[in-house]
Amino acid sequence: MAKSANLYARIEPDLKENAEAILNVLGISASSAITMFYKQIVMHNGIPFELKIPNHPLDINKITEDEFNKEIEKGLQDVENGNTIPAKEVFASIRNKYDI
């Protein structure tokens, strides 16, 4: 089918620049990426990824130094208590989850 439909969208310039830099490294044009995204929407009959608000969003730019230090301390306590997962398992889980 001939590509004759146009799509116009307004997005933040920094987001566009960052995304297009990544696409350029991958050798994919913005137009091709948008086409792939639309095809995935059709294939999934919806957005092709989960849309949700994280349970505990942590924005480093919105917390105080004390809150940051408490988060670091929690992580350190996890390590000291052996509450860790080997990197191999984490990466295997990610590969499995995202089929990569």
MMTF fields as JSON, N, C-alpha, C and O atoms, coordinates in Angstrom:
{
  "mmtfVersion": "1.0.0",
  "mmtfProducer": "UNKNOWN",
  "numBonds": 399,
  "numAtoms": 400,
  "numGroups": 100,
  "numChains": 1,
  "numModels": 1,
  "chainsPerModel": [1],
  "groupsPerChain": [100],
  "chainIdList": ["A"],
  "bondAtomList": [4, 2, 8, 6, 12, 10, 16, 14, 20, 18, 24, 22, 28, 26, 32, 30, 36, 34, 40, 38, 44, 42, 48, 46, 52, 50, 56, 54, 60, 58, 64, 62, 68, 66, 72, 70, 76, 74, 80, 78, 84, 82, 88, 86, 92, 90, 96, 94, 100, 98, 104, 102, 108, 106, 112, 110, 116, 114, 120, 118, 124, 122, 128, 126, 132, 130, 136, 134, 140, 138, 144, 142, 148, 146, 152, 150, 156, 154, 160, 158, 164, 162, 168, 166, 172, 170, 176, 174, 180, 178, 184, 182, 188, 186, 192, 190, 196, 194, 200, 198, 204, 202, 208, 206, 212, 210, 216, 214, 220, 218, 224, 222, 228, 226, 232, 230, 236, 234, 240, 238, 244, 242, 248, 246, 252, 250, 256, 254, 260, 258, 264, 262, 268, 266, 272, 270, 276, 274, 280, 278, 284, 282, 288, 286, 292, 290, 296, 294, 300, 298, 304, 302, 308, 306, 312, 310, 316, 314, 320, 318, 324, 322, 328, 326, 332, 330, 336, 334, 340, 338, 344, 342, 348, 346, 352, 350, 356, 354, 360, 358, 364, 362, 368, 366, 372, 370, 376, 374, 380, 378, 384, 382, 388, 386, 392, 390, 396, 394],
  "bondOrderList": [1, 1, 1, 1, 1, 1, 1, 1, 1, 1, 1, 1, 1, 1, 1, 1, 1, 1, 1, 1, 1, 1, 1, 1, 1, 1, 1, 1, 1, 1, 1, 1, 1, 1, 1, 1, 1, 1, 1, 1, 1, 1, 1, 1, 1, 1, 1, 1, 1, 1, 1, 1, 1, 1, 1, 1, 1, 1, 1, 1, 1, 1, 1, 1, 1, 1, 1, 1, 1, 1, 1, 1, 1, 1, 1, 1, 1, 1, 1, 1, 1, 1, 1, 1, 1, 1, 1, 1, 1, 1, 1, 1, 1, 1, 1, 1, 1, 1, 1],
  "groupList": [{"groupName": "MET", "atomNameList": ["N", "CA", "C", "O"], "elementList": ["N", "C", "C", "O"], "formalChargeList": [0, 0, 0, 0], "bondAtomList": [1, 0, 2, 1, 3, 2], "bondOrderList": [1, 1, 2], "singleLetterCode": "M", "chemCompType": "L-PEPTIDE LINKING"}, {"groupName": "ALA", "atomNameList": ["N", "CA", "C", "O"], "elementList": ["N", "C", "C", "O"], "formalChargeList": [0, 0, 0, 0], "bondAtomList": [1, 0, 2, 1, 3, 2], "bondOrderList": [1, 1, 2], "singleLetterCode": "A", "chemCompType": "L-PEPTIDE LINKING"}, {"groupName": "LYS", "atomNameList": ["N", "CA", "C", "O"], "elementList": ["N", "C", "C", "O"], "formalChargeList": [0, 0, 0, 0], "bondAtomList": [1, 0, 2, 1, 3, 2], "bondOrderList": [1, 1, 2], "singleLetterCode": "K", "chemCompType": "L-PEPTIDE LINKING"}, {"groupName": "SER", "atomNameList": ["N", "CA", "C", "O"], "elementList": ["N", "C", "C", "O"], "formalChargeList": [0, 0, 0, 0], "bondAtomList": [1, 0, 2, 1, 3, 2], "bondOrderList": [1, 1, 2], "singleLetterCode": "S", "chemCompType": "L-PEPTIDE LINKING"}, {"groupName": "ASN", "atomNameList": ["N", "CA", "C", "O"], "elementList": ["N", "C", "C", "O"], "formalChargeList": [0, 0, 0, 0], "bondAtomList": [1, 0, 2, 1, 3, 2], "bondOrderList": [1, 1, 2], "singleLetterCode": "N", "chemCompType": "L-PEPTIDE LINKING"}, {"groupName": "LEU", "atomNameList": ["N", "CA", "C", "O"], "elementList": ["N", "C", "C", "O"], "formalChargeList": [0, 0, 0, 0], "bondAtomList": [1, 0, 2, 1, 3, 2], "bondOrderList": [1, 1, 2], "singleLetterCode": "L", "chemCompType": "L-PEPTIDE LINKING"}, {"groupName": "TYR", "atomNameList": ["N", "CA", "C", "O"], "elementList": ["N", "C", "C", "O"], "formalChargeList": [0, 0, 0, 0], "bondAtomList": [1, 0, 2, 1, 3, 2], "bondOrderList": [1, 1, 2], "singleLetterCode": "Y", "chemCompType": "L-PEPTIDE LINKING"}, {"groupName": "ARG", "atomNameList": ["N", "CA", "C", "O"], "elementList": ["N", "C", "C", "O"], "formalChargeList": [0, 0, 0, 0], "bondAtomList": [1, 0, 2, 1, 3, 2], "bondOrderList": [1, 1, 2], "singleLetterCode": "R", "chemCompType": "L-PEPTIDE LINKING"}, {"groupName": "ILE", "atomNameList": ["N", "CA", "C", "O"], "elementList": ["N", "C", "C", "O"], "formalChargeList": [0, 0, 0, 0], "bondAtomList": [1, 0, 2, 1, 3, 2], "bondOrderList": [1, 1, 2], "singleLetterCode": "I", "chemCompType": "L-PEPTIDE LINKING"}, {"groupName": "GLU", "atomNameList": ["N", "CA", "C", "O"], "elementList": ["N", "C", "C", "O"], "formalChargeList": [0, 0, 0, 0], "bondAtomList": [1, 0, 2, 1, 3, 2], "bondOrderList": [1, 1, 2], "singleLetterCode": "E", "chemCompType": "L-PEPTIDE LINKING"}, {"groupName": "PRO", "atomNameList": ["N", "CA", "C", "O"], "elementList": ["N", "C", "C", "O"], "formalChargeList": [0, 0, 0, 0], "bondAtomList": [1, 0, 2, 1, 3, 2], "bondOrderList": [1, 1, 2], "singleLetterCode": "P", "chemCompType": "L-PEPTIDE LINKING"}, {"groupName": "ASP", "atomNameList": ["N", "CA", "C", "O"], "elementList": ["N", "C", "C", "O"], "formalChargeList": [0, 0, 0, 0], "bondAtomList": [1, 0, 2, 1, 3, 2], "bondOrderList": [1, 1, 2], "singleLetterCode": "D", "chemCompType": "L-PEPTIDE LINKING"}, {"groupName": "VAL", "atomNameList": ["N", "CA", "C", "O"], "elementList": ["N", "C", "C", "O"], "formalChargeList": [0, 0, 0, 0], "bondAtomList": [1, 0, 2, 1, 3, 2], "bondOrderList": [1, 1, 2], "singleLetterCode": "V", "chemCompType": "L-PEPTIDE LINKING"}, {"groupName": "GLY", "atomNameList": ["N", "CA", "C", "O"], "elementList": ["N", "C", "C", "O"], "formalChargeList": [0, 0, 0, 0], "bondAtomList": [1, 0, 2, 1, 3, 2], "bondOrderList": [1, 1, 2], "singleLetterCode": "G", "chemCompType": "PEPTIDE LINKING"}, {"groupName": "THR", "atomNameList": ["N", "CA", "C", "O"], "elementList": ["N", "C", "C", "O"], "formalChargeList": [0, 0, 0, 0], "bondAtomList": [1, 0, 2, 1, 3, 2], "bondOrderList": [1, 1, 2], "singleLetterCode": "T", "chemCompType": "L-PEPTIDE LINKING"}, {"groupName": "PHE", "atomNameList": ["N", "CA", "C", "O"], "elementList": ["N", "C", "C", "O"], "formalChargeList": [0, 0, 0, 0], "bondAtomList": [1, 0, 2, 1, 3, 2], "bondOrderList": [1, 1, 2], "singleLetterCode": "F", "chemCompType": "L-PEPTIDE LINKING"}, {"groupName": "GLN", "atomNameList": ["N", "CA", "C", "O"], "elementList": ["N", "C", "C", "O"], "formalChargeList": [0, 0, 0, 0], "bondAtomList": [1, 0, 2, 1, 3, 2], "bondOrderList": [1, 1, 2], "singleLetterCode": "Q", "chemCompType": "L-PEPTIDE LINKING"}, {"groupName": "HIS", "atomNameList": ["N", "CA", "C", "O"], "elementList": ["N", "C", "C", "O"], "formalChargeList": [0, 0, 0, 0], "bondAtomList": [1, 0, 2, 1, 3, 2], "bondOrderList": [1, 1, 2], "singleLetterCode": "H", "chemCompType": "L-PEPTIDE LINKING"}],
  "groupTypeList": [0, 1, 2, 3, 1, 4, 5, 6, 1, 7, 8, 9, 10, 11, 5, 2, 9, 4, 1, 9, 1, 8, 5, 4, 12, 5, 13, 8, 3, 1, 3, 3, 1, 8, 14, 0, 15, 6, 2, 16, 8, 12, 0, 17, 4, 13, 8, 10, 15, 9, 5, 2, 8, 10, 4, 17, 10, 5, 11, 8, 4, 2, 8, 14, 9, 11, 9, 15, 4, 2, 9, 8, 9, 2, 13, 5, 16, 11, 12, 9, 4, 13, 4, 14, 8, 10, 1, 2, 9, 12, 15, 1, 3, 8, 7, 4, 2, 6, 11, 8],
  "groupIdList": [1, 2, 3, 4, 5, 6, 7, 8, 9, 10, 11, 12, 13, 14, 15, 16, 17, 18, 19, 20, 21, 22, 23, 24, 25, 26, 27, 28, 29, 30, 31, 32, 33, 34, 35, 36, 37, 38, 39, 40, 41, 42, 43, 44, 45, 46, 47, 48, 49, 50, 51, 52, 53, 54, 55, 56, 57, 58, 59, 60, 61, 62, 63, 64, 65, 66, 67, 68, 69, 70, 71, 72, 73, 74, 75, 76, 77, 78, 79, 80, 81, 82, 83, 84, 85, 86, 87, 88, 89, 90, 91, 92, 93, 94, 95, 96, 97, 98, 99, 100],
  "secStructList": [7, 7, 7, 7, 7, 7, 7, 7, 7, 7, 7, 7, 2, 2, 2, 2, 2, 2, 2, 2, 2, 2, 2, 2, 2, 2, 6, 7, 7, 2, 2, 2, 2, 2, 2, 2, 2, 2, 2, 2, 2, 2, 2, 2, 6, 1, 7, 1, 1, 7, 7, 7, 7, 7, 1, 1, 7, 7, 7, 4, 4, 4, 1, 7, 2, 2, 2, 2, 2, 2, 2, 2, 2, 2, 2, 2, 2, 2, 2, 2, 6, 6, 7, 7, 7, 7, 2, 2, 2, 2, 2, 2, 2, 2, 2, 2, 2, 6, 6, 7],
  "xCoordList": [0.839, 0.0, 0.89, 1.891, 0.532, 1.313, 1.2, 0.133, 2.293, 2.292, 1.88, 2.671, 0.633, 0.152, -0.517, -0.891, -0.677, -1.288, -0.216, 0.915, -0.564, 0.358, -0.048, -1.229, 0.939, 0.718, 1.481, 2.678, 0.795, 1.439, 1.279, 0.171, 2.377, 2.335, 3.299, 4.368, 2.918, 3.789, 4.366, 3.627, 5.695, 6.365, 7.477, 7.857, 7.983, 9.068, 10.315, 10.673, 10.978, 12.169, 13.249, 13.855, 13.506, 14.545, 14.183, 15.044, 12.914, 12.463, 12.666, 13.161, 12.284, 12.443, 13.923, 14.283, 14.759, 16.193, 16.815, 17.574, 16.491, 17.059, 16.588, 17.385, 15.293, 14.752, 15.346, 15.714, 15.442, 15.974, 17.46, 17.941, 18.189, 19.608, 19.724, 20.588, 18.852, 18.854, 18.429, 19.055, 17.378, 16.914, 18.003, 18.168, 18.745, 19.818, 20.882, 21.365, 21.247, 22.228, 21.697, 22.454, 20.388, 19.77, 19.54, 19.205, 19.725, 19.508, 18.039, 17.666, 17.201, 15.756, 15.306, 15.656, 14.54, 14.013, 12.866, 12.256, 12.57, 11.442, 10.153, 9.29, 10.019, 8.829, 8.676, 7.574, 9.769, 9.721, 9.378, 8.613, 9.943, 9.665, 8.184, 7.565, 7.632, 6.211, 5.355, 4.352, 5.745, 5.015, 5.057, 4.043, 6.241, 6.358, 5.458, 4.789, 5.446, 4.612, 3.136, 2.414, 2.687, 1.29, 0.958, -0.133, 1.888, 1.637, 1.502, 0.676, 2.298, 2.195, 0.859, 0.272, 0.384, -0.93, -2.01, -2.886, -1.944, -2.927, -2.794, -3.798, -1.564, -1.34, -1.813, -2.346, -1.619, -1.995, -3.42, -3.947, -4.028, -5.364, -5.343, -6.278, -4.286, -4.101, -2.653, -1.849, -2.327, -0.95, -0.085, -0.459, 1.056, 1.852, 2.757, 3.715, 2.474, 3.223, 2.312, 1.293, 2.707, 1.893, 1.971, 3.053, 0.832, 0.775, 0.302, -0.855, 1.205, 0.813, 1.747, 2.859, 1.285, 2.099, 2.859, 2.247, 4.186, 4.95, 4.428, 3.938, 4.54, 4.068, 4.8, 4.191, 6.099, 6.905, 7.834, 9.041, 7.27, 8.158, 9.153, 8.788, 10.377, 11.414, 12.112, 12.877, 11.849, 12.463, 13.571, 13.312, 14.793, 15.965, 15.92, 16.474, 15.26, 15.177, 14.135, 14.068, 13.319, 12.232, 12.348, 11.401, 13.501, 13.663, 14.784, 15.67, 14.714, 15.742, 16.995, 16.975, 18.055, 19.298, 19.099, 19.622, 18.34, 18.066, 17.277, 17.58, 16.265, 15.48, 16.359, 16.241, 17.24, 18.169, 19.066, 19.254, 19.62, 20.507, 19.774, 20.355, 18.503, 17.712, 17.523, 17.589, 17.289, 17.137, 18.441, 18.429, 19.555, 20.861, 21.081, 21.569, 20.724, 20.878, 20.037, 20.491, 18.816, 17.963, 18.664, 18.679, 19.239, 19.945, 21.138, 21.383, 21.871, 23.03, 22.601, 23.251, 21.509, 20.988, 20.588, 20.843, 19.964, 19.601, 20.839, 20.831, 21.894, 23.127, 23.71, 24.097, 23.768, 24.334, 23.503, 24.049, 22.175, 21.291, 21.168, 20.44, 21.881, 21.837, 20.589, 20.308, 19.841, 18.646, 19.053, 18.755, 19.722, 20.211, 19.85, 19.491, 19.954, 19.726, 20.948, 21.346, 21.546, 22.716, 22.381, 21.286, 23.338, 23.129, 22.704, 21.872, 23.266, 22.892, 21.402, 20.762, 20.841, 19.406, 18.581, 17.548, 19.034, 18.316, 18.27, 17.208, 19.421, 19.462, 18.679, 18.037, 18.718, 17.933, 16.445, 15.684, 16.038, 14.634, 14.209, 13.128, 15.065, 14.764, 14.663, 13.731, 15.633, 15.602, 14.338, 13.719, 13.952, 12.748, 11.505, 10.63, 11.435, 10.254, 10.042, 8.91, 11.13, 11.033, 11.376, 11.512, 11.512, 11.764, 12.928, 12.828, 14.06, 15.264, 16.401, 17.5],
  "yCoordList": [-1.167, 0.0, 1.237, 1.285, 2.221, 3.454, 4.26, 4.341, 4.84, 5.682, 7.091, 7.843, 7.434, 8.742, 9.522, 10.679, 8.914, 9.61, 10.357, 9.886, 11.498, 12.302, 12.266, 12.153, 12.364, 12.407, 13.607, 13.749, 14.464, 15.623, 15.534, 15.35, 15.665, 15.604, 16.642, 16.881, 17.244, 18.211, 17.533, 17.052, 17.5, 16.907, 17.844, 18.778, 17.573, 18.387, 18.235, 17.117, 19.337, 19.268, 18.341, 17.603, 18.359, 17.487, 16.018, 15.197, 15.682, 14.299, 13.859, 12.762, 14.71, 14.398, 14.186, 13.212, 15.085, 15.011, 13.743, 13.053, 13.441, 12.253, 10.971, 10.065, 10.896, 9.7, 9.52, 8.408, 10.607, 10.501, 10.156, 9.517, 10.566, 10.183, 8.672, 8.037, 8.1, 6.649, 5.939, 4.958, 6.424, 5.812, 5.865, 4.917, 6.963, 7.11, 6.037, 5.445, 5.787, 4.737, 3.379, 2.536, 3.174, 1.916, 1.83, 0.769, 2.956, 2.981, 2.984, 2.469, 3.557, 3.596, 5.05, 5.857, 5.378, 6.743, 6.921, 5.947, 8.177, 8.462, 7.955, 7.416, 8.121, 7.654, 6.135, 5.638, 5.405, 3.947, 3.539, 2.598, 4.248, 3.928, 4.153, 3.345, 5.232, 5.514, 4.454, 4.006, 4.056, 3.0, 1.694, 1.009, 1.358, 0.142, 0.228, -0.742, 1.383, 1.573, 1.388, 0.692, 1.992, 1.852, 0.404, -0.072, -0.297, -1.706, -2.532, -3.443, -2.226, -2.928, -2.628, -3.513, -1.403, -1.058, -1.916, -2.443, -2.053, -2.871, -4.342, -5.002, -4.858, -6.261, -6.585, -7.667, -5.65, -5.875, -5.409, -5.629, -4.761, -4.189, -3.236, -3.211, -2.471, -1.524, -1.097, -1.444, -0.357, 0.088, -1.153, -1.988, -1.289, -2.521, -2.609, -3.382, -1.847, -1.944, -1.517, -0.857, -1.912, -1.628, -0.148, 0.437, 0.441, 1.836, 1.871, 1.569, 2.241, 2.332, 3.278, 3.55, 3.764, 4.615, 3.693, 2.839, 3.846, 2.987, 3.1, 4.15, 2.002, 1.994, 3.009, 3.705, 3.086, 3.986, 4.792, 4.555, 5.749, 6.53, 7.336, 7.945, 7.329, 8.058, 8.959, 8.49, 10.232, 11.206, 11.912, 12.691, 11.631, 12.181, 13.702, 14.308, 14.316, 15.777, 16.33, 17.54, 15.446, 15.92, 15.452, 15.591, 14.899, 14.462, 15.265, 15.798, 15.331, 16.06, 15.191, 13.995, 15.809, 15.063, 13.992, 12.885, 14.319, 13.328, 12.142, 10.997, 12.398, 11.313, 10.446, 9.221, 11.107, 10.377, 9.465, 8.293, 10.025, 9.246, 8.061, 6.986, 8.242, 7.134, 6.03, 4.85, 6.395, 5.401, 4.635, 3.417, 5.348, 4.704, 3.751, 2.636, 4.183, 3.342, 2.076, 0.999, 2.187, 1.007, 0.01, -1.192, 0.521, -0.347, -1.019, -2.206, -0.27, -0.822, -1.912, -2.953, -1.671, -2.671, -3.953, -5.056, -3.805, -4.98, -5.8, -7.026, -5.118, -5.812, -6.513, -7.68, -5.805, -6.379, -7.559, -8.486, -7.53, -8.611, -9.736, -10.704, -9.603, -10.646, -10.61, -11.573, -9.526, -9.375, -8.89, -7.761, -9.738, -9.387, -10.484, -11.6, -10.142, -11.103, -11.024, -9.93, -12.16, -12.134, -11.456, -11.618, -10.709, -9.981, -10.905, -10.529, -12.116, -13.075, -13.344, -13.414, -13.497, -13.759, -12.547, -12.688, -11.37, -10.142, -9.996, -9.75, -10.146, -9.997, -11.1, -10.845, -12.309, -13.403, -13.09, -13.341, -12.547, -12.181, -11.092, -11.158, -10.099, -9.015, -9.565, -9.236, -10.412, -10.998, -11.806, -11.736, -12.572, -13.406, -12.528, -12.754, -11.536, -10.663, -9.927, -9.796, -9.446, -8.638, -9.439, -8.873, -10.74, -11.627, -11.161, -11.034, -10.904, -10.46, -11.43, -11.236],
  "zCoordList": [0.0, 0.0, 0.0, 0.714, -0.787, -0.881, 0.404, 1.013, 0.795, 1.99, 1.579, 1.009, 1.878, 1.467, 2.593, 2.397, 3.768, 4.9, 5.681, 5.797, 6.205, 7.002, 8.459, 8.787, 9.327, 10.756, 11.287, 11.037, 12.013, 12.606, 14.117, 14.62, 14.833, 16.292, 16.855, 16.293, 17.95, 18.605, 19.842, 20.701, 19.924, 21.077, 21.533, 20.827, 22.716, 23.264, 22.397, 22.027, 22.07, 21.219, 21.749, 20.972, 23.059, 23.628, 23.464, 23.151, 23.674, 23.512, 22.064, 21.807, 21.129, 19.7, 19.372, 18.711, 19.828, 19.539, 20.119, 19.44, 21.374, 22.026, 21.352, 21.109, 21.05, 20.404, 19.013, 18.635, 18.248, 16.894, 16.891, 15.955, 17.919, 18.017, 18.193, 17.588, 19.023, 19.233, 17.955, 17.551, 17.323, 16.078, 15.014, 14.247, 14.963, 13.986, 14.19, 13.225, 15.45, 15.751, 15.301, 14.82, 15.46, 15.051, 13.545, 13.017, 12.861, 11.42, 11.046, 9.992, 11.897, 11.671, 11.601, 12.463, 10.584, 10.482, 11.453, 11.893, 11.792, 12.673, 12.041, 12.734, 10.75, 10.04, 10.162, 10.397, 10.003, 10.135, 11.565, 11.779, 12.544, 13.946, 14.263, 14.956, 13.764, 13.988, 13.298, 13.854, 12.101, 11.389, 12.194, 12.329, 12.728, 13.541, 14.77, 15.127, 15.409, 16.591, 16.236, 16.95, 15.159, 14.732, 14.385, 14.698, 13.74, 13.412, 14.685, 14.746, 15.695, 16.965, 17.654, 18.276, 17.547, 18.106, 17.461, 18.147, 16.148, 15.431, 15.833, 16.098, 15.88, 16.228, 17.65, 17.895, 18.586, 19.975, 20.277, 21.368, 19.284, 19.489, 20.693, 21.494, 20.804, 21.897, 21.971, 21.105, 22.988, 23.187, 23.453, 24.276, 22.779, 22.885, 24.109, 24.113, 25.12, 26.367, 27.509, 27.307, 28.71, 29.881, 30.238, 30.269, 30.503, 30.933, 32.376, 32.667, 33.279, 34.676, 35.404, 34.953, 36.514, 37.37, 38.319, 38.96, 38.424, 39.331, 40.756, 41.169, 41.502, 42.892, 43.754, 44.566, 43.571, 44.39, 43.499, 43.476, 42.761, 41.895, 42.731, 43.737, 42.311, 43.017, 42.014, 41.171, 42.106, 41.211, 41.978, 42.896, 41.591, 42.293, 42.357, 43.274, 41.38, 41.353, 42.315, 42.532, 42.893, 43.75, 45.198, 45.972, 45.567, 46.949, 47.603, 46.936, 48.914, 49.658, 49.788, 49.497, 50.221, 50.433, 51.501, 51.375, 52.559, 53.616, 53.066, 53.4, 52.225, 51.627, 50.727, 50.712, 49.979, 49.118, 49.955, 49.63, 51.041, 51.906, 52.525, 52.674, 52.887, 53.445, 52.411, 52.754, 51.147, 50.079, 49.868, 49.692, 49.888, 49.752, 50.925, 50.738, 52.122, 53.316, 53.202, 53.59, 52.673, 52.468, 51.545, 51.81, 50.469, 49.531, 50.176, 49.962, 50.954, 51.652, 52.632, 52.733, 53.35, 54.29, 53.548, 54.03, 52.383, 51.581, 51.236, 51.344, 50.825, 50.46, 51.691, 51.623, 52.793, 54.019, 54.531, 55.13, 54.298, 54.745, 53.726, 53.944, 52.616, 51.599, 50.733, 50.02, 50.782, 49.943, 48.561, 48.172, 47.84, 46.516, 45.521, 45.897, 44.271, 43.186, 42.277, 41.879, 41.944, 41.054, 39.712, 39.174, 39.199, 37.948, 36.817, 35.991, 36.77, 35.723, 35.75, 34.7, 36.953, 37.083, 36.668, 36.014, 37.044, 36.681, 35.167, 34.595, 34.516, 33.066, 32.367, 31.348, 32.89, 32.311, 32.419, 31.485, 33.547, 33.75, 32.766, 32.182, 32.592, 31.646, 30.227, 29.493, 29.841, 28.495, 28.286, 27.225, 29.294, 29.206, 29.123, 28.287, 29.988, 30.03, 28.716, 28.249, 28.12, 26.905, 25.64, 24.555, 25.793, 24.657, 23.816, 22.596, 24.505, 23.784, 24.028, 23.51]
}
